[in-house]
């Protein structure tokens, strides 16, 4: 982790560079990263917005803007920022994953499924996107598809706790309580904090 004093010095030097060259997109972006690490969200957002304004290729700055807007509770702006990212770079899987996540929070399930499937198509190794896709199919009511996606995920990433947790939820919705218990326990074993209410629901289904 970078020393806070070093981070402050980096930001100070970046501002000096920008005073002489106010159109340097890379400097705005790098300064935004340091401000984001310090959770100075408003300043970081300004830096990333300037990076985007001064370069036609700053899709990662858009994604960081999306994160800031999400942290601030502005889902519409978070969605717009990530949509801008994939408009700039149509093969940016992380941008589609973020779009899917925001759609899930908005209960726009069909759009969430589409975005997450696009993310997985572009990069099957993004386990987080595949984990969210389980939730999206559950939200949609397609339990069998949620189980199918979940089984493929935990086969590919057996130590991914979120995957086991979401698969446990899918099995519970399917009425396969033994499998739900098994995957909830695997989620716990791999460091995921399974919701206490869900664990309570599973308790009567454990083998004594």
N, C-alpha and C positions, 0 to 999 in steps of 0.2 A: 504493500500500500504506500502510495506517495505521501511523504511528509506534508502536512497542511501548509507549513511555511514555504516549502518548495512549490506547492500548488499555487499559493498566493503570488509568489514571485513569477511563476509562469504566466499567470493572468495579467500581472502588471506589465510584463514584457510584451505580451500579446497586444495589450492596449496601446503600447508605444508604437508597435509595428503598424497598427490600424490607424493611428494618428497620422502616420506618413503615407500609408497605403490603405485607404478606407474601403477598397473594393477587393481585398484579399480574402476570398471565400474560405480557403484552407485555414487561415488564422482564426477567422470567426468560428469555424467548426471546432478546431482544437481548443479554443478558449471555452466554447460551449461545453465540451466534454469535461473540462476541469471544473467549471461552474456546476455542472450536473452532479459531479462527484461530491461536491460540497452542499448539494441540495439547495442551491440558490436558483430556484426554478424560474423565476421571472427573468433574471439576467441571462440564464442559459437559453431560455426561449428566444430572447432578443438576439443572442449570438447566432443561434441556429437559423432564425428567420433571415438574418443578414447573410448567412452562408448560402441559403437557398436563393436569395434575391440576387446574389452576385455570381452564381454558377448554375448552369443548367443540368448538372449531374449530381447534385448533393442529395441523393435519395436517403442516405443514412442520417443526414441532418433531419429530414422529414420524419423518419421513424423515431428519432429522439424527441422531436417536437410532439409526436403522438404520445409518447410515454409521459411527457410533462403534462399534457392536457388530460391524460387519463388520471394521473395522480391528483390533478386539480378538480377532477369530477366532471370535466367537459367532454362527454363521450362523442358529441357531434364533431368537435374540433379534432379529437383524437382519431376519429374515423377519416376525416378529410385529410389529415396529415399523412396517414398511412396509404390512403388512396393516391395521394400525390407521389409517394415513394414508388409505388408499382407502376404509376404512369410514366415516371422517369426511367425506371428499370423494370420492365415487365417480367423478368425472370427472378425477381427478388423474393425468395420463398418466405423469408422472415416477415416481409411487409404483408403478404397474404395471411400469414398466421396471426399477425396482430389485428388485421381487419376482421378475421373470423372471431377472435377473442372479443373485440368490441361489439360485434353483432350479437354474440352470445349474451353480453351484458344488457343489450337492448331488446333481447328476446326476439330478434329477427332471425329465426332459426334457419330458414331455407338459405338465406344469404350467408349465414355463418358456415353452414355445411359446404356451400360452393367455394367460399374463400379458403377454408381449411383443406378441402380436397385439392384445390389448386396448389396450396403450399406443399402438401405431401407429394403431389405429382412432381413438383419442381425439385424437392429435396426430401426424400423419404427418411433421411436421418434426423429430421427435426422432430424428436420424440414429443416435445411439448405440443406441437400442432396435432399430432396423432392422438395425444391424450385429450386435447380439447375436442377433437372430432368425435370421440366416444360420447362426451357430454352433449355435443350438438345433436347427435342421432337420438340420444335419450330425450332431449328436450323436444325433438321432433316426434317422438313416440315410436321410432323405429328401433325396437329393443334388439331384435336379431342382428341388425346391422351394427349396432353399438357393440354387441358381444364379439362379432366377427372382427371389427376393427381393433378392439381391445386385445383379443387373443393374438393377433398378428403383431401388435405392438409389444406385448410382454415377451413374446418369443424372440423378437429382435432386440429388445432392451430389457432383459430379465431383472435388472436392478433398479429400474425406473419406478419409484414408489408411486408417483401420481398415476402412472398407467395402471398399476394394480388396483389402486383406490377406485379409479373410474370404472374399471372392469368389474370390480366388486359391486358397485352401484348398478351396473347393467345386469349382472346376474341376479341381484336382489329384485330388480324390476321384473325379471323373467320368471322369478319364483324358484330359481336354483340356489337355495340358501347355503348348501354345502360349498358350492363354488364361490359364493359371495364371502363366506367366512374365510375360505382359504386365501383369496386374493386380498382381503382386508388385512389378514395377518402378514402376508408378504409385503404389503405396503408399509406396515409398521416396522417390519424387519429391515426394510430398506430406507428407513428414516423419514417416512411421510407421516404427518400428524393426521390420522384419520379422525373425522369429526366424532366427538363423543356421543352425539345423538344417534349416529349411524351404528357405532359399536354397540350401543344399547339395544338397537333394533335387532342386531345379529345375535345377541347373547342367548335368547331362547333357542336358537338354532344350532348352538354348539353341542358337540357330542360330549356327554357327561362321562 
